[in-house]
Amino acid sequence: MIKKNIIIFSDSIISCPQLKKENKCINLLSKKLKSYRLIHSGIIGASSRIALENIEKNVLRKKPKIVIFQFGVNDSWYFKSLKGMPNVSIKVFKNNLEEMISKCKRFNIQKIFFLNYHKLLKKRKETNGKTVNQNLNIYNLAIKSITKNKAKVRLIDIKNTTTKISPKLICLPEPDGVHLSNFGAEIYAKILEKNLIKNEK
């Protein structure tokens, strides 16, 4: 059987850099999806701006049938050096996602998935006076909006699927409070498997 190539192009959330190899989300998912060849193309700390700059090298040249994106959490950070502005504004973020979709369609990628994010454990208040989760939620809503009613494009709704699971279980303990724990990686792998199988036809 010829396996379909899936590229997962993401920031460090799915990468799980702090976990042992056997516990990483990608490895767990590879074991579940025998008919697919998973290629992880992650960039730690990447925003949607960096993703768009690297999409040709990391995705398009590899000619996958399916691509899964997860970007947004790094866009939503309010660094002190930015003096009250987000790392990437919500308007630019939306434009970046639209351009990523457009490029994928021009390269005849069959299915394009976007993941939003789980609730973070980190409780830090940002320079705009809001919590990291309040800021991230704006980007989660943008991802949902961008993926609505578009041919070949689907949302994998991590946020709503994990809404009843405590961030203490999904995330690594603070001071991290953002990246996936072993349990969080398992949850992500199960959600991805379910959605990919559901959209297989």
Long-range contacts (C-beta under 8 A, 24 or more apart in sequence): 1-35, 3-35, 3-36, 3-37, 4-35, 4-36, 4-37, 4-65, 4-66, 5-36, 5-37, 5-39, 5-62, 5-63, 5-64, 5-65, 5-66, 6-33, 6-36, 6-37, 6-38, 6-39, 6-64, 6-65, 6-66, 6-67, 6-68, 6-196, 7-39, 7-40, 7-41, 7-58, 7-59, 7-62, 7-64, 7-66, 7-67, 7-68, 8-38, 8-39, 8-40, 8-41, 8-42, 8-67, 8-68, 8-70, 9-41, 9-42, 9-51, 9-55, 9-58, 9-59, 9-67, 9-68, 9-69, 9-70, 10-40, 10-41, 10-42, 10-43, 10-46, 10-68, 10-69, 10-70, 10-71, 10-115, 11-42, 11-43, 11-44, 11-45, 11-46, 11-47, 11-70, 11-71, 11-73, 11-74, 12-42, 12-44, 12-45, 12-46, 12-179, 13-70, 13-73, 13-117, 13-178, 13-179, 13-180, 14-40, 14-42, 14-70, 14-115, 14-180, 14-188, 15-40, 15-42, 15-44, 16-179, 16-180, 16-185, 17-44, 17-179, 18-172, 18-176, 18-179, 19-180, 19-181, 19-182, 19-185, 23-182, 23-185, 24-185, 25-180, 25-185, 25-188, 25-189, 25-192, 28-185, 28-186, 28-189, 29-189, 29-192, 29-193, 32-189, 32-193, 33-193, 33-196, 36-66, 36-196, 39-64, 45-74, 46-71, 46-74, 47-71, 47-74, 47-75, 47-87, 47-88, 48-72, 48-75, 48-88, 48-92, 48-93, 48-96, 48-97, 48-100, 49-75, 49-88, 49-92, 49-96, 51-96, 51-100, 52-96, 52-99, 52-100, 55-100, 55-103, 56-103, 59-104, 59-109, 60-103, 60-104, 60-107, 63-107, 64-109, 65-109, 65-110, 65-111, 66-109, 66-110, 66-111, 66-112, 66-113, 66-196, 67-104, 67-109, 67-111, 67-112, 67-113, 68-113, 68-114, 68-115, 68-156, 68-192, 69-97, 69-100, 69-112, 69-113, 69-114, 69-115, 70-114, 70-115, 70-116, 70-117, 71-96, 71-97, 72-116, 72-117, 72-136, 72-139, 72-140, 72-142, 72-143, 73-117, 73-120, 73-136, 73-139, 73-178, 75-139, 76-132, 76-135, 76-136, 76-138, 76-139, 77-126, 77-132, 77-135, 78-126, 78-127, 78-128, 78-135, 79-127, 80-127, 82-127, 83-127, 84-127, 84-128, 86-128, 86-135, 90-138, 90-139, 90-142, 93-139, 93-142, 94-142, 94-145, 94-146, 97-142, 97-143, 97-146, 98-146, 101-146, 101-150, 101-153, 104-152, 105-152, 109-152, 110-152, 111-152, 111-154, 111-199, 112-152, 112-153, 112-154, 113-153, 113-154, 113-155, 113-156, 113-195, 113-196, 113-199, 114-143, 114-146, 114-147, 114-153, 114-154, 114-155, 114-156, 115-143, 115-155, 115-156, 115-158, 115-192, 116-140, 116-143, 116-144, 116-155, 116-156, 116-157, 116-158, 116-159, 117-158, 117-159, 118-158, 118-159, 118-162, 118-165, 118-167, 118-170, 118-171, 118-184, 119-159, 119-162, 119-163, 119-167, 119-170, 120-167, 120-171, 120-177, 120-178, 121-167, 121-168, 121-170, 121-171, 121-172, 121-173, 121-174, 121-176, 121-177, 121-178, 122-171, 122-174, 122-176, 122-177, 122-178, 123-174, 123-177, 132-178, 154-195, 154-199, 156-191, 156-192, 156-195, 158-188, 158-191, 161-191, 162-187, 162-191
